[in-house]
Amino acid sequence: ATVGGSLPIWLVLSSLRGGGRPAQNELALAMGIEGPTLTRHLDGLEASGLVRRARDDRDRRVVRVELTPAGEELHTALLEVVIDFNRRLRAGIAAEELAALERTLAQLEANVTGG
């Protein structure tokens, strides 16, 4: 929040940061959220000038999404905050403990998803 972002904003900008112009439905799938939820986020991001949506030239039913220069700038600012938060979060925890936690969380996820 200190640099003008939130977790949903970070997730959308990070998903778009890889480049390209994904279809809106592909972006929602990649983020693991429903299309209408993404649409609400994109509405706000577009109104703020952080993303641009446009119809696909070959298939007018498809809406493509891309970062604007302002979106790139905000992503860079948020990345610094995320790195700092991650550093503080992991402070005092040994690498082996983090690895054990990651294994435990992966097993919990597998238990829930049936994977």
MOPAC internal coordinates of N, CA, C and O (Angstrom, degrees):
PM7 1SCF
backbone

  N    0.0000 0     0.00 0     0.00 0    0    0    0
  C    1.4530 1     0.00 0     0.00 0    1    0    0
  C    1.5287 1   111.55 1     0.00 0    2    1    0
  O    1.2310 1   120.49 1   151.63 1    3    2    1
  N    1.3309 1   116.67 1   -28.37 1    3    2    1
  C    1.4647 1   119.64 1  -176.71 1    5    3    2
  C    1.5186 1   112.60 1   -65.47 1    6    5    3
  O    1.2310 1   119.92 1   156.14 1    7    6    5
  N    1.3323 1   117.75 1   -23.86 1    7    6    5
  C    1.4664 1   120.28 1   179.51 1    9    7    6
  C    1.5263 1   111.80 1  -111.83 1   10    9    7
  O    1.2310 1   120.50 1  -167.38 1   11   10    9
  N    1.3404 1   116.64 1    12.62 1   11   10    9
  C    1.4550 1   120.02 1   175.27 1   13   11   10
  C    1.5110 1   115.08 1    91.57 1   14   13   11
  O    1.2310 1   120.56 1  -152.21 1   15   14   13
  N    1.3114 1   116.54 1    27.79 1   15   14   13
  C    1.4594 1   119.14 1  -179.57 1   17   15   14
  C    1.5158 1   112.26 1  -131.28 1   18   17   15
  O    1.2310 1   121.77 1    -0.03 1   19   18   17
  N    1.3099 1   114.22 1   179.97 1   19   18   17
  C    1.4604 1   122.67 1   176.98 1   21   19   18
  C    1.5218 1   106.78 1  -149.82 1   22   21   19
  O    1.2310 1   120.70 1    -7.00 1   23   22   21
  N    1.3105 1   116.27 1   173.00 1   23   22   21
  C    1.4561 1   119.31 1   179.25 1   25   23   22
  C    1.5328 1   111.94 1   -60.10 1   26   25   23
  O    1.2310 1   118.76 1   132.39 1   27   26   25
  N    1.3327 1   119.96 1   -47.61 1   27   26   25
  C    1.4758 1   118.68 1   177.92 1   29   27   26
  C    1.5284 1   112.68 1   -59.73 1   30   29   27
  O    1.2310 1   120.39 1   139.91 1   31   30   29
  N    1.3331 1   116.85 1   -40.09 1   31   30   29
  C    1.4710 1   119.73 1   178.71 1   33   31   30
  C    1.5214 1   109.40 1   -62.67 1   34   33   31
  O    1.2310 1   120.49 1   134.02 1   35   34   33
  N    1.3335 1   116.67 1   -45.98 1   35   34   33
  C    1.4650 1   121.14 1   179.27 1   37   35   34
  C    1.5300 1   110.66 1   -57.63 1   38   37   35
  O    1.2310 1   120.43 1   134.70 1   39   38   37
  N    1.3267 1   116.78 1   -45.30 1   39   38   37
  C    1.4655 1   120.36 1  -177.38 1   41   39   38
  C    1.5255 1   111.95 1   -63.59 1   42   41   39
  O    1.2310 1   120.43 1   137.17 1   43   42   41
  N    1.3265 1   116.79 1   -42.83 1   43   42   41
  C    1.4676 1   119.52 1   179.39 1   45   43   42
  C    1.5242 1   110.27 1   -67.12 1   46   45   43
  O    1.2310 1   120.14 1   130.96 1   47   46   45
  N    1.3324 1   117.34 1   -49.04 1   47   46   45
  C    1.4608 1   119.99 1  -178.16 1   49   47   46
  C    1.5236 1   110.99 1   -61.73 1   50   49   47
  O    1.2310 1   120.24 1   139.44 1   51   50   49
  N    1.3248 1   117.14 1   -40.56 1   51   50   49
  C    1.4684 1   120.22 1   179.10 1   53   51   50
  C    1.5192 1   111.49 1   -65.50 1   54   53   51
  O    1.2310 1   120.56 1   141.50 1   55   54   53
  N    1.3167 1   116.54 1   -38.50 1   55   54   53
  C    1.4628 1   120.10 1   178.73 1   57   55   54
  C    1.5259 1   111.60 1   -65.34 1   58   57   55
  O    1.2310 1   120.81 1   147.90 1   59   58   57
  N    1.3206 1   116.06 1   -32.10 1   59   58   57
  C    1.4707 1   120.55 1   179.82 1   61   59   58
  C    1.5182 1   112.42 1   -86.16 1   62   61   59
  O    1.2310 1   120.08 1   162.29 1   63   62   61
  N    1.3200 1   117.45 1   -17.71 1   63   62   61
  C    1.4573 1   122.31 1  -173.18 1   65   63   62
  C    1.5180 1   112.67 1   -61.37 1   66   65   63
  O    1.2310 1   119.66 1   154.90 1   67   66   65
  N    1.3001 1   118.26 1   -25.10 1   67   66   65
  C    1.4560 1   121.12 1  -177.78 1   69   67   66
  C    1.5126 1   113.82 1   -65.59 1   70   69   67
  O    1.2310 1   120.38 1   171.96 1   71   70   69
  N    1.2988 1   116.88 1    -8.04 1   71   70   69
  C    1.4556 1   119.88 1  -179.98 1   73   71   70
  C    1.5113 1   111.55 1    97.09 1   74   73   71
  O    1.2310 1   121.64 1     0.44 1   75   74   73
  N    1.2808 1   114.46 1  -179.56 1   75   74   73
  C    1.4580 1   119.67 1  -178.08 1   77   75   74
  C    1.5105 1   110.98 1    75.37 1   78   77   75
  O    1.2310 1   121.85 1     3.15 1   79   78   77
  N    1.2885 1   114.07 1  -176.85 1   79   78   77
  C    1.4637 1   121.65 1   179.33 1   81   79   78
  C    1.5134 1   107.87 1  -132.72 1   82   81   79
  O    1.2310 1   119.86 1   -99.06 1   83   82   81
  N    1.3445 1   117.88 1    80.94 1   83   82   81
  C    1.4599 1   118.72 1  -177.33 1   85   83   82
  C    1.5227 1   111.64 1   -65.61 1   86   85   83
  O    1.2310 1   121.57 1   -26.43 1   87   86   85
  N    1.3025 1   114.60 1   153.57 1   87   86   85
  C    1.4609 1   119.79 1   172.64 1   89   87   86
  C    1.5289 1   107.47 1   -68.70 1   90   89   87
  O    1.2310 1   120.96 1   -32.60 1   91   90   89
  N    1.3099 1   115.76 1   147.40 1   91   90   89
  C    1.4559 1   120.12 1  -177.21 1   93   91   90
  C    1.5203 1   111.46 1   -57.52 1   94   93   91
  O    1.2310 1   119.86 1   139.20 1   95   94   93
  N    1.3313 1   117.88 1   -40.80 1   95   94   93
  C    1.4649 1   120.19 1   179.76 1   97   95   94
  C    1.5309 1   111.37 1   -68.38 1   98   97   95
  O    1.2310 1   119.74 1   146.63 1   99   98   97
  N    1.3232 1   118.11 1   -33.37 1   99   98   97
  C    1.4699 1   121.76 1   176.29 1  101   99   98
  C    1.5314 1   110.37 1   -67.09 1  102  101   99
  O    1.2310 1   120.96 1   140.54 1  103  102  101
  N    1.3191 1   115.78 1   -39.46 1  103  102  101
  C    1.4541 1   120.71 1   178.57 1  105  103  102
  C    1.5274 1   110.68 1   -63.48 1  106  105  103
  O    1.2310 1   120.37 1   134.97 1  107  106  105
  N    1.3206 1   116.91 1   -45.03 1  107  106  105
  C    1.4702 1   120.78 1   178.45 1  109  107  106
  C    1.5289 1   110.29 1   -60.12 1  110  109  107
  O    1.2310 1   120.36 1   135.73 1  111  110  109
  N    1.3206 1   116.92 1   -44.27 1  111  110  109
  C    1.4620 1   121.30 1   178.93 1  113  111  110
  C    1.5229 1   111.15 1   -61.94 1  114  113  111
  O    1.2310 1   120.40 1   135.05 1  115  114  113
  N    1.3323 1   116.83 1   -44.95 1  115  114  113
  C    1.4679 1   121.28 1  -179.61 1  117  115  114
  C    1.5277 1   111.23 1   -63.47 1  118  117  115
  O    1.2310 1   120.34 1   147.01 1  119  118  117
  N    1.3267 1   116.96 1   -32.99 1  119  118  117
  C    1.4506 1   121.05 1  -179.36 1  121  119  118
  C    1.5186 1   112.39 1   -85.09 1  122  121  119
  O    1.2310 1   120.43 1   167.63 1  123  122  121
  N    1.3355 1   116.79 1   -12.37 1  123  122  121
  C    1.4612 1   120.55 1  -179.92 1  125  123  122
  C    1.5176 1   113.50 1    74.10 1  126  125  123
  O    1.2310 1   120.85 1  -148.22 1  127  126  125
  N    1.3478 1   115.98 1    31.78 1  127  126  125
  C    1.4606 1   119.88 1   178.26 1  129  127  126
  C    1.5276 1   109.36 1  -126.52 1  130  129  127
  O    1.2310 1   120.97 1   -14.68 1  131  130  129
  N    1.2990 1   115.74 1   165.32 1  131  130  129
  C    1.4648 1   121.93 1   179.51 1  133  131  130
  C    1.5303 1   109.89 1   -76.06 1  134  133  131
  O    1.2310 1   121.23 1   -29.53 1  135  134  133
  N    1.3253 1   115.25 1   150.47 1  135  134  133
  C    1.4569 1   121.30 1   179.60 1  137  135  134
  C    1.5219 1   113.87 1   -54.29 1  138  137  135
  O    1.2310 1   119.36 1   132.00 1  139  138  137
  N    1.3477 1   118.82 1   -48.00 1  139  138  137
  C    1.4702 1   119.13 1  -179.74 1  141  139  138
  C    1.5320 1   113.29 1   -61.94 1  142  141  139
  O    1.2310 1   120.41 1   146.35 1  143  142  141
  N    1.3225 1   116.82 1   -33.65 1  143  142  141
  C    1.4667 1   120.14 1   177.37 1  145  143  142
  C    1.5232 1   109.88 1   -65.29 1  146  145  143
  O    1.2310 1   120.51 1   134.93 1  147  146  145
  N    1.3241 1   116.64 1   -45.07 1  147  146  145
  C    1.4577 1   120.22 1   178.01 1  149  147  146
  C    1.5252 1   110.57 1   -63.24 1  150  149  147
  O    1.2310 1   120.18 1   139.51 1  151  150  149
  N    1.3102 1   117.26 1   -40.49 1  151  150  149
  C    1.4611 1   121.00 1  -179.79 1  153  151  150
  C    1.5248 1   110.72 1   -56.96 1  154  153  151
  O    1.2310 1   120.23 1   136.48 1  155  154  153
  N    1.3325 1   117.17 1   -43.52 1  155  154  153
  C    1.4683 1   120.14 1   179.20 1  157  155  154
  C    1.5298 1   110.86 1   -62.46 1  158  157  155
  O    1.2310 1   120.58 1   137.23 1  159  158  157
  N    1.3365 1   116.49 1   -42.77 1  159  158  157
  C    1.4671 1   119.61 1   178.31 1  161  159  158
  C    1.5268 1   110.68 1   -64.10 1  162  161  159
  O    1.2310 1   120.66 1   135.32 1  163  162  161
  N    1.3346 1   116.34 1   -44.68 1  163  162  161
  C    1.4648 1   120.01 1  -178.48 1  165  163  162
  C    1.5171 1   111.79 1   -65.36 1  166  165  163
  O    1.2310 1   120.22 1   145.73 1  167  166  165
  N    1.3271 1   117.19 1   -34.27 1  167  166  165
  C    1.4725 1   120.07 1   176.90 1  169  167  166
  C    1.5245 1   110.28 1   -56.86 1  170  169  167
  O    1.2310 1   120.82 1   132.81 1  171  170  169
  N    1.3197 1   116.04 1   -47.19 1  171  170  169
  C    1.4574 1   120.30 1  -179.80 1  173  171  170
  C    1.5144 1   112.78 1   -68.40 1  174  173  171
  O    1.2310 1   120.72 1   138.41 1  175  174  173
  N    1.3271 1   116.23 1   -41.59 1  175  174  173
  C    1.4668 1   120.53 1   179.69 1  177  175  174
  C    1.5191 1   111.23 1   -65.75 1  178  177  175
  O    1.2310 1   120.67 1   141.77 1  179  178  177
  N    1.3200 1   116.33 1   -38.23 1  179  178  177
  C    1.4609 1   120.16 1   178.68 1  181  179  178
  C    1.5318 1   110.66 1   -68.84 1  182  181  179
  O    1.2310 1   120.50 1   138.68 1  183  182  181
  N    1.3276 1   116.64 1   -41.32 1  183  182  181
  C    1.4683 1   120.35 1   178.43 1  185  183  182
  C    1.5298 1   111.13 1   -63.20 1  186  185  183
  O    1.2310 1   120.63 1   150.39 1  187  186  185
  N    1.3303 1   116.40 1   -29.61 1  187  186  185
  C    1.4702 1   121.29 1   178.39 1  189  187  186
  C    1.5222 1   112.66 1   -85.86 1  190  189  187
  O    1.2310 1   120.23 1   177.63 1  191  190  189
  N    1.3289 1   117.17 1    -2.37 1  191  190  189
  C    1.4585 1   120.97 1   178.46 1  193  191  190
  C    1.5230 1   114.20 1    78.72 1  194  193  191
  O    1.2310 1   120.32 1  -159.75 1  195  194  193
  N    1.3439 1   117.00 1    20.25 1  195  194  193
  C    1.4646 1   120.39 1  -177.13 1  197  195  194
  C    1.5272 1   113.07 1   -93.49 1  198  197  195
  O    1.2310 1   120.46 1   153.46 1  199  198  197
  N    1.3170 1   116.73 1   -26.54 1  199  198  197
  C    1.4656 1   121.17 1   176.32 1  201  199  198
  C    1.5173 1   108.73 1  -133.90 1  202  201  199
  O    1.2310 1   121.62 1   -16.82 1  203  202  201
  N    1.3147 1   114.50 1   163.18 1  203  202  201
  C    1.4691 1   121.77 1   177.46 1  205  203  202
  C    1.5244 1   106.50 1  -129.84 1  206  205  203
  O    1.2310 1   120.89 1   -44.88 1  207  206  205
  N    1.3175 1   115.91 1   135.12 1  207  206  205
  C    1.4660 1   121.09 1   174.82 1  209  207  206
  C    1.5155 1   108.61 1  -115.01 1  210  209  207
  O    1.2310 1   120.95 1   -37.88 1  211  210  209
  N    1.3278 1   115.78 1   142.12 1  211  210  209
  C    1.4657 1   120.50 1   178.61 1  213  211  210
  C    1.5175 1   108.86 1  -150.70 1  214  213  211
  O    1.2310 1   121.19 1   -30.43 1  215  214  213
  N    1.3010 1   115.33 1   149.57 1  215  214  213
  C    1.4661 1   121.06 1   175.63 1  217  215  214
  C    1.5205 1   109.09 1   -67.55 1  218  217  215
  O    1.2310 1   121.21 1   -35.70 1  219  218  217
  N    1.3070 1   115.29 1   144.30 1  219  218  217
  C    1.4594 1   121.37 1   176.89 1  221  219  218
  C    1.5226 1   109.00 1   -68.45 1  222  221  219
  O    1.2310 1   120.51 1   -42.10 1  223  222  221
  N    1.3281 1   116.63 1   137.90 1  223  222  221
  C    1.4668 1   120.90 1  -178.55 1  225  223  222
  C    1.5314 1   112.43 1   -64.49 1  226  225  223
  O    1.2310 1   120.18 1   148.03 1  227  226  225
  N    1.3205 1   117.26 1   -31.97 1  227  226  225
  C    1.4711 1   120.87 1  -176.35 1  229  227  226
  C    1.5216 1   113.68 1   -92.35 1  230  229  227
  O    1.2310 1   120.69 1   156.53 1  231  230  229
  N    1.3471 1   116.28 1   -23.47 1  231  230  229
  C    1.4656 1   120.02 1  -178.20 1  233  231  230
  C    1.5261 1   107.65 1  -143.40 1  234  233  231
  O    1.2310 1   120.64 1   -79.24 1  235  234  233
  N    1.3092 1   116.39 1   100.76 1  235  234  233
  C    1.4659 1   121.76 1  -174.41 1  237  235  234
  C    1.5287 1   112.96 1   -64.41 1  238  237  235
  O    1.2310 1   119.89 1   167.02 1  239  238  237
  N    1.3382 1   117.82 1   -12.98 1  239  238  237
  C    1.4716 1   120.11 1   177.26 1  241  239  238
  C    1.5167 1   111.48 1   -75.99 1  242  241  239
  O    1.2310 1   120.07 1   160.59 1  243  242  241
  N    1.3300 1   117.46 1   -19.41 1  243  242  241
  C    1.4622 1   123.13 1  -175.72 1  245  243  242
  C    1.5247 1   109.80 1   -93.73 1  246  245  243
  O    1.2310 1   120.92 1   -48.07 1  247  246  245
  N    1.3335 1   115.84 1   131.93 1  247  246  245
  C    1.4622 1   121.83 1   176.22 1  249  247  246
  C    1.5234 1   107.67 1  -107.74 1  250  249  247
  O    1.2310 1   120.92 1   -56.59 1  251  250  249
  N    1.3216 1   115.85 1   123.41 1  251  250  249
  C    1.4666 1   122.64 1   179.41 1  253  251  250
  C    1.5284 1   109.47 1   -96.89 1  254  253  251
  O    1.2310 1   120.71 1   -31.80 1  255  254  253
  N    1.3319 1   116.25 1   148.20 1  255  254  253
  C    1.4577 1   122.06 1  -177.22 1  257  255  254
  C    1.5262 1   108.66 1  -125.99 1  258  257  255
  O    1.2310 1   120.86 1   -41.64 1  259  258  257
  N    1.3246 1   115.96 1   138.36 1  259  258  257
  C    1.4639 1   119.79 1   176.31 1  261  259  258
  C    1.5185 1   110.10 1  -145.57 1  262  261  259
  O    1.2310 1   121.19 1   -24.37 1  263  262  261
  N    1.3275 1   115.33 1   155.63 1  263  262  261
  C    1.4593 1   121.18 1   175.27 1  265  263  262
  C    1.5186 1   109.96 1   -74.48 1  266  265  263
  O    1.2310 1   120.81 1   -34.60 1  267  266  265
  N    1.3104 1   116.06 1   145.40 1  267  266  265
  C    1.4671 1   121.66 1   170.81 1  269  267  266
  C    1.5361 1   107.05 1   -93.84 1  270  269  267
  O    1.2310 1   119.66 1    -9.68 1  271  270  269
  N    1.3162 1   118.25 1   170.32 1  271  270  269
  C    1.4645 1   119.36 1   174.32 1  273  271  270
  C    1.5368 1   112.38 1   -55.76 1  274  273  271
  O    1.2310 1   120.15 1   142.58 1  275  274  273
  N    1.3263 1   117.32 1   -37.42 1  275  274  273
  C    1.4766 1   120.29 1   177.53 1  277  275  274
  C    1.5259 1   110.40 1   -65.17 1  278  277  275
  O    1.2310 1   120.28 1   143.09 1  279  278  277
  N    1.3266 1   117.07 1   -36.91 1  279  278  277
  C    1.4633 1   120.97 1   176.70 1  281  279  278
  C    1.5134 1   111.82 1   -65.55 1  282  281  279
  O    1.2310 1   120.97 1   140.72 1  283  282  281
  N    1.3244 1   115.76 1   -39.28 1  283  282  281
  C    1.4696 1   120.93 1   176.26 1  285  283  282
  C    1.5258 1   110.09 1   -61.43 1  286  285  283
  O    1.2310 1   120.58 1   135.42 1  287  286  285
  N    1.3293 1   116.49 1   -44.58 1  287  286  285
  C    1.4702 1   121.09 1  -179.57 1  289  287  286
  C    1.5255 1   111.06 1   -62.81 1  290  289  287
  O    1.2310 1   120.47 1   135.00 1  291  290  289
  N    1.3287 1   116.71 1   -45.00 1  291  290  289
  C    1.4649 1   119.46 1   179.59 1  293  291  290
  C    1.5226 1   110.27 1   -64.47 1  294  293  291
  O    1.2310 1   120.16 1   139.58 1  295  294  293
  N    1.3333 1   117.31 1   -40.42 1  295  294  293
  C    1.4630 1   119.99 1   178.00 1  297  295  294
  C    1.5284 1   110.26 1   -58.25 1  298  297  295
  O    1.2310 1   120.07 1   135.92 1  299  298  297
  N    1.3159 1   117.47 1   -44.08 1  299  298  297
  C    1.4651 1   121.52 1   179.33 1  301  299  298
  C    1.5310 1   110.97 1   -60.71 1  302  301  299
  O    1.2310 1   120.28 1   135.85 1  303  302  301
  N    1.3256 1   117.06 1   -44.15 1  303  302  301
  C    1.4651 1   120.79 1   178.63 1  305  303  302
  C    1.5249 1   111.09 1   -64.80 1  306  305  303
  O    1.2310 1   120.64 1   137.34 1  307  306  305
  N    1.3259 1   116.39 1   -42.66 1  307  306  305
  C    1.4616 1   120.21 1   179.65 1  309  307  306
  C    1.5227 1   111.36 1   -67.20 1  310  309  307
  O    1.2310 1   120.25 1   145.17 1  311  310  309
  N    1.3204 1   117.13 1   -34.83 1  311  310  309
  C    1.4595 1   120.73 1   179.28 1  313  311  310
  C    1.5251 1   110.63 1   -59.62 1  314  313  311
  O    1.2310 1   120.20 1   138.24 1  315  314  313
  N    1.3070 1   117.23 1   -41.76 1  315  314  313
  C    1.4685 1   120.49 1   177.15 1  317  315  314
  C    1.5209 1   111.01 1   -60.46 1  318  317  315
  O    1.2310 1   120.26 1   138.43 1  319  318  317
  N    1.3212 1   117.11 1   -41.57 1  319  318  317
  C    1.4631 1   121.72 1   179.33 1  321  319  318
  C    1.5253 1   110.04 1   -65.63 1  322  321  319
  O    1.2310 1   120.53 1   136.42 1  323  322  321
  N    1.3197 1   116.58 1   -43.58 1  323  322  321
  C    1.4657 1   121.20 1  -179.62 1  325  323  322
  C    1.5304 1   110.90 1   -63.11 1  326  325  323
  O    1.2310 1   120.39 1   136.97 1  327  326  325
  N    1.3215 1   116.87 1   -43.03 1  327  326  325
  C    1.4727 1   120.46 1   179.09 1  329  327  326
  C    1.5239 1   110.21 1   -62.93 1  330  329  327
  O    1.2310 1   120.12 1   137.07 1  331  330  329
  N    1.3322 1   117.37 1   -42.93 1  331  330  329
  C    1.4543 1   121.13 1   178.63 1  333  331  330
  C    1.5320 1   110.90 1   -63.77 1  334  333  331
  O    1.2310 1   120.49 1   135.65 1  335  334  333
  N    1.3252 1   116.66 1   -44.35 1  335  334  333
  C    1.4629 1   120.86 1   178.78 1  337  335  334
  C    1.5259 1   110.25 1   -61.44 1  338  337  335
  O    1.2310 1   120.13 1   135.46 1  339  338  337
  N    1.3123 1   117.36 1   -44.54 1  339  338  337
  C    1.4661 1   121.71 1  -179.77 1  341  339  338
  C    1.5356 1   110.49 1   -61.60 1  342  341  339
  O    1.2310 1   120.60 1   139.40 1  343  342  341
  N    1.3086 1   116.45 1   -40.60 1  343  342  341
  C    1.4665 1   121.19 1   178.14 1  345  343  342
  C    1.5281 1   110.48 1   -61.45 1  346  345  343
  O    1.2310 1   120.54 1   133.76 1  347  346  345
  N    1.3456 1   116.57 1   -46.24 1  347  346  345
  C    1.4694 1   120.96 1   178.91 1  349  347  346
  C    1.5154 1   111.42 1   -66.42 1  350  349  347
  O    1.2310 1   120.17 1   141.06 1  351  350  349
  N    1.3222 1   117.28 1   -38.94 1  351  350  349
  C    1.4551 1   122.37 1  -178.90 1  353  351  350
  C    1.5246 1   111.91 1   -62.88 1  354  353  351
  O    1.2310 1   120.48 1   139.99 1  355  354  353
  N    1.3255 1   116.69 1   -40.01 1  355  354  353
  C    1.4612 1   121.69 1  -175.97 1  357  355  354
  C    1.5358 1   113.90 1   -90.26 1  358  357  355
  O    1.2310 1   120.24 1   176.84 1  359  358  357
  N    1.3150 1   117.14 1    -3.16 1  359  358  357
  C    1.4699 1   120.85 1  -176.77 1  361  359  358
  C    1.5263 1   110.46 1   -57.59 1  362  361  359
  O    1.2310 1   121.10 1   -48.10 1  363  362  361
  N    1.3314 1   115.49 1   131.90 1  363  362  361
  C    1.4574 1   121.16 1   176.33 1  365  363  362
  C    1.5117 1   115.38 1    79.23 1  366  365  363
  O    1.2310 1   119.83 1  -174.47 1  367  366  365
  N    1.3254 1   117.93 1     5.53 1  367  366  365
  C    1.4651 1   121.44 1   179.02 1  369  367  366
  C    1.5198 1   107.86 1  -109.96 1  370  369  367
  O    1.2310 1   120.96 1   -55.35 1  371  370  369
  N    1.3126 1   115.77 1   124.65 1  371  370  369
  C    1.4672 1   121.06 1  -178.35 1  373  371  370
  C    1.5280 1   110.70 1   -69.20 1  374  373  371
  O    1.2310 1   121.31 1   -25.95 1  375  374  373
  N    1.3168 1   115.09 1   154.05 1  375  374  373
  C    1.4697 1   121.31 1   179.76 1  377  375  374
  C    1.5207 1   111.53 1   -56.68 1  378  377  375
  O    1.2310 1   120.24 1   141.02 1  379  378  377
  N    1.3372 1   117.15 1   -38.98 1  379  378  377
  C    1.4781 1   120.05 1   179.75 1  381  379  378
  C    1.5259 1   111.00 1   -65.29 1  382  381  379
  O    1.2310 1   120.70 1   142.67 1  383  382  381
  N    1.3300 1   116.28 1   -37.33 1  383  382  381
  C    1.4632 1   119.73 1   178.50 1  385  383  382
  C    1.5225 1   110.85 1   -66.68 1  386  385  383
  O    1.2310 1   120.35 1   139.23 1  387  386  385
  N    1.3327 1   116.93 1   -40.77 1  387  386  385
  C    1.4666 1   120.73 1   177.38 1  389  387  386
  C    1.5242 1   110.88 1   -63.91 1  390  389  387
  O    1.2310 1   120.36 1   139.37 1  391  390  389
  N    1.3313 1   116.92 1   -40.63 1  391  390  389
  C    1.4658 1   120.80 1   178.58 1  393  391  390
  C    1.5208 1   110.41 1   -63.33 1  394  393  391
  O    1.2310 1   120.26 1   138.23 1  395  394  393
  N    1.3387 1   117.11 1   -41.77 1  395  394  393
  C    1.4701 1   120.73 1   178.31 1  397  395  394
  C    1.5277 1   110.48 1   -63.77 1  398  397  395
  O    1.2310 1   120.52 1   138.93 1  399  398  397
  N    1.3239 1   116.60 1   -41.07 1  399  398  397
  C    1.4634 1   120.65 1   178.19 1  401  399  398
  C    1.5259 1   110.67 1   -62.83 1  402  401  399
  O    1.2310 1   120.17 1   136.06 1  403  402  401
  N    1.3193 1   117.27 1   -43.94 1  403  402  401
  C    1.4695 1   121.09 1   178.89 1  405  403  402
  C    1.5227 1   110.93 1   -60.88 1  406  405  403
  O    1.2310 1   119.96 1   138.42 1  407  406  405
  N    1.3373 1   117.68 1   -41.58 1  407  406  405
  C    1.4671 1   120.76 1   177.74 1  409  407  406
  C    1.5245 1   110.96 1   -64.18 1  410  409  407
  O    1.2310 1   120.69 1   137.53 1  411  410  409
  N    1.3210 1   116.28 1   -42.47 1  411  410  409
  C    1.4666 1   120.70 1   179.59 1  413  411  410
  C    1.5216 1   111.07 1   -63.94 1  414  413  411
  O    1.2310 1   120.45 1   134.72 1  415  414  413
  N    1.3183 1   116.74 1   -45.28 1  415  414  413
  C    1.4653 1   119.97 1   178.74 1  417  415  414
  C    1.5284 1   111.58 1   -63.96 1  418  417  415
  O    1.2310 1   120.39 1   141.10 1  419  418  417
  N    1.3217 1   116.87 1   -38.90 1  419  418  417
  C    1.4694 1   120.34 1   177.79 1  421  419  418
  C    1.5245 1   110.18 1   -63.42 1  422  421  419
  O    1.2310 1   120.18 1   140.00 1  423  422  421
  N    1.3092 1   117.26 1   -40.00 1  423  422  421
  C    1.4687 1   120.53 1   179.28 1  425  423  422
  C    1.5230 1   110.54 1   -67.67 1  426  425  423
  O    1.2310 1   120.15 1   138.96 1  427  426  425
  N    1.3383 1   117.32 1   -41.04 1  427  426  425
  C    1.4528 1   119.82 1   176.52 1  429  427  426
  C    1.5201 1   111.23 1   -60.55 1  430  429  427
  O    1.2310 1   120.45 1   137.53 1  431  430  429
  N    1.3336 1   116.74 1   -42.47 1  431  430  429
  C    1.4599 1   120.31 1   178.30 1  433  431  430
  C    1.5314 1   110.65 1   -62.76 1  434  433  431
  O    1.2310 1   120.72 1   135.48 1  435  434  433
  N    1.3245 1   116.23 1   -44.52 1  435  434  433
  C    1.4658 1   120.15 1   178.83 1  437  435  434
  C    1.5282 1   110.43 1   -61.26 1  438  437  435
  O    1.2310 1   120.03 1   141.40 1  439  438  437
  N    1.3205 1   117.54 1   -38.60 1  439  438  437
  C    1.4635 1   120.97 1   179.29 1  441  439  438
  C    1.5184 1   111.45 1   -63.81 1  442  441  439
  O    1.2310 1   120.95 1   141.40 1  443  442  441
  N    1.3240 1   115.79 1   -38.60 1  443  442  441
  C    1.4626 1   120.72 1  -177.71 1  445  443  442
  C    1.5283 1   111.02 1   -75.53 1  446  445  443
  O    1.2310 1   120.26 1   138.93 1  447  446  445
  N    1.3328 1   117.10 1   -41.07 1  447  446  445
  C    1.4642 1   120.29 1  -174.57 1  449  447  446
  C    1.5259 1   112.50 1   -89.08 1  450  449  447
  O    1.2310 1   120.40 1   171.55 1  451  450  449
  N    1.3122 1   116.84 1    -8.45 1  451  450  449
  C    1.4654 1   119.97 1  -179.12 1  453  451  450
  C    1.5197 1   112.32 1    79.77 1  454  453  451
  O    1.2310 1   120.40 1  -165.14 1  455  454  453
  N    1.3351 1   116.83 1    14.86 1  455  454  453
  C    1.4652 1   121.79 1  -177.11 1  457  455  454
  C    1.4273 1   113.03 1   -91.15 1  458  457  455
  O    1.2310 1   120.10 1   180.00 1  459  458  457

